[in-house]
Amino acid sequence: MQTSTIQTGSFQTFLNEAGTTHGTSILLLHGSGPGANAMSNWQFALPFLADTYHCLAPDIAGFGLSQHNAPPSSTREWIDIWVQQQIDLLDAKGIEQAHIVGNSMGGGVTLHLLNRHPDRFKKAVLMGPVGAPFEPTDGLTKGWEFYKDPSQEALEYLITKFLYDPSLLGDDIANIAAQRFNNVMKDEIRVQFEAMFSGGTKMGIDAFVLSDDELNNIPHHMLVTHAREDFFIPLNNAYHLIERIPNAQLHVFDHCGHWIQIEKKKAFNNLTKLFFDGFLDD
């Protein structure tokens, strides 16, 4: 794996990249949450998929090492930035078309990319995505409004709730929370995250929603994955999407939380590869 910094519009994008000798590319978009970045989401998926695909996992603008120079103050404006960032990235890498994987917030960005730039993408995989209308869950509210009362304990709680079985991380949860907390409390990180969801969780959710007509017109073959016990994004989101996107299918993971790619990493990685390889086609 290699890392690089690429100019995308007015700011630089930090990119994790692997499998560069392969001809077909996959763009992997991570979720939100305080302290999120590409490798916190794709630490297992990236090396696995890079055996046969050229994989690009950028830090989305405002997260990780991709800091925006002039952060806007509404989620809708951030979505515009996130969408254009990915197109600029593909252009910079000379990639005409790619598969795409979007987790949670990254799933919402993926839907907007497929809607606005359908010709740039082949197949798509979504994981516990936003993009459907729903009432704020306790988990998502605590994540997107974290800075109303930030603490290391609150961050540890969120990390625990990402998993159906927190014991999988053993004693690492407290260490992960401590490391993340030091990072998320940096002024430059906090300012950007607060700006993303300044209107509150409900307004943020609604900003990602695509109309029925827009979803109906997404032509791509899509695999929607969701966890039955997801604490952050309701399973009904997945049903909302597959009932409207013509070529979408659904896989529901049982005994699993929001971090499918961590908690069910072997199953998720293999399912994603089978889908992109064409083995789940009609």
N, C-alpha and C positions, 0 to 999 in steps of 0.2 A: 504494500500500500504506500501511496505517496500523498503528500499534502502540498497545496499551492495556494496562492492568493491571486485572484483574477479580478480585473476591473469590470464591474457590471453597472453601467450607468454612472451615477455620481459617487458610488462607494465601491469598496472592495469586498469580494465574496471569498470566504475561506472554504476550500474544497478538499474533501477526502476522496481519493480516487484509487481504483484498483482494477485489475484485468484489462489494462490498456491495450493489450495485443489483440483483444477480441473485437469483432466487427460490429456486433449489436450492443447498443448502450441501454442502461437502465438508470433513470434519475430517481433517487430516493429522497423524499421530503419528510423531515421529522415533525414531531408534534410540538406543542407549546409547553407551558408549565415553567415555573421559575427554574433557571439553570439548565434548561434543555439545550441540546445541540445535536449535530448529526451523529456523532459517535456514541452519545448516550443512548440513542435509538437503534443504531445500525451496527453495533459492535460485533454481533453474530451474523447478521444477514449479509453484510458487505463482503467479508472474506468468502462466505459460502457461494454467493451468486457470482463472485469474481472468477470462479473456476471456469465459467463458460461465457460470462458477459462482461462488458466494459461498464463498470459501476461508478456513478458519480453521486456523492452524498455531501451536498453543501450545507453549511450553516445558513439557515434562512435569515434574511436581513433582520437585525435587531436581536439576534441570538448568537451565542458563542462568540466567535471571532469575526463575524460579519456585522460590524456596527455601522448603522446608517448615519450619515452626516447631519441630516435635518429631519428628525423623526416627526411624522405627521401626528395628528391628535385624534384620529378616528380609525376604527377597524377597517372601514371600507377603503380608506386611503392606503392603509397598510396592505390590504389584499392586492390593490393595484401594483404596489411596489413589489410584493412577493411574486406575483405573476410575471411581471416584466423582468425581475431578477433571473428567473429560470430561463426565459427566452434569451436574455443577454448571455447567460452562461452557456447555453447550447450553441449560440452563435459564436462565442469566443472559442469554443472547443471544436468548431466546425462540424457539429452534429446536426444533420438535417431532420432526423426522426429518432425517437427513443421510446422505449417502454417507460412506465412511470409507476412508482409506489408511493402512496401518501398515507401517513399515519396521523390520525386525529386531526389537529389543525392542518397538518400537511395534506390530509385527505380533502379538506375543504379547498385548499389552494389547488390541488389536483383537479377537482371538479371545475374550478374557474378556468384553469388552463385548457382543459378539454373543451370547454364551452367557447373560449375566446380564440384558441389556437389549435383547432382539431387536427390540422395537417401536420403538426409537429410531433404527434404521439401515435404510438401503435396500441399496445394493450395497456390496461391500467389495473393496479391492485390497490384497494382501499382497506384501511385498518381502523375500525372504530371511528369513522369520520364524522366531522361536522358537515353541514351542508343541507341538512333537513331542519324543518322547524320543530323546536322542542322547548319545554320550560327548563330553566337552569337547574341542573342537579347540584347537590351540596358539594360534590367533588369538584366540578368545573368552576363553581363560584369560588371555592377556596383556592383554586389554582389561579384563575384569571384575576382575582381580587386579592391576591396574596399580600400585596404591599400595604393594604389597609391596616394590617397588624402583623408585620413580619416577625418571625422567630425561627430559630433552628428547630424547635419542637414542632411548629406548624409544618415545616418542610419535611421533617421526618414522618409526620402523619400522612402527608400526601404521598410520599414514596411508598409507605406501607400500603396505602389504598390502591396503588397502581397494580398490586398483585392480589390474586385470590388467595395465594398461600405465601405470605411474607417470609416464612421460614426458609424459603428457597435462597434468600440472600443472607441467611444466618445473622451473624453479628455485623455484617457490612452495612446495614441500613443506617445506623448511627454515624458511621464513618462517611458514607456517601452524603448524608445530610449535612454533616459538618463541612465537608469540602465544598459542596454546592452553596451552602449558606455564605461562606466567605466570598464566593464569586458573585452571587446575586445581590449582595449588599453594596457592591461597587456602584458609585454614582452613575457611571455611564450605562451600566446594565439596567439599573433600576429605572432611569429616565425613559429608556426605550420601551421597556415592558409595560410600565404604567401608561404610556401613551397609546399602546396597542388596544387596550381595553378600558380607556378612560370613561366611556359611556356606560360601563357596567357589563355584566355577563350577558344579560338578555340582548342588549344592543349588539354585542359582539357576535352572539349566535345568529341573530337575524341578518347581519351583514354577509354571512357566508351562504345564506339560503338562495338557491336557484329556483326559478319558477318551474312549474310542471312542464311548460312548453320547452324551456331550456334543457331540462333533464331528458325529455322525450327526444330531443334532437342530438343528444350525444351518441354518436354511432359506434364508439369503440367497444370492443369486447372487454368486459370488466369482471374482475373477481372482487366481491365485497366480503371482507372478513370482519367478524365481530365476536366479542366474548360475551357469553351469557350473563356473567356476573360483573360486567363493566360498571364501575362506580361513577364514572365520569360522563360517558356518552351512552344514552339508552339504546338498547338493542332495536327498538322501533325505528331508529334512524336508518338502519340497514334495510329494513323492510320498505320504508318510505322510498329509498333510492332504487331498489331492485324492481319495485312495482312501476317505476317510471322510466328507467333507463332500459332501452330495448334489449341490449345484449349483455345484461348483467346477471351474474349468478352469485349465490351466497353460501358461505361456509361459516357456521357458528361453532365456536370452541366452547366446550363445557369446562367447568371448574377452572376458570381463567379470568383474570382481571384485564385492565386496560392495556397492559404491556404484553400483548400477544407475542411479539417478537422476542421477548425475554422469557416469559413463562412457558410458552409453547414453541420455543425457537426451532427445534428440530422439525416439528410438524409444519410450522409456518414456512420455514425455508424450503422444505421439500414441495409443499403445495404451490408456493409461488413459482418455483422453478418448473414444475409440471405444467402450470398454467402458461408461462411464457414460452415453454418448449412446444406447446400445442397439444399436450396430452389430455387436456380437459375440454377441448373443442368438441363440437358435435361430430 
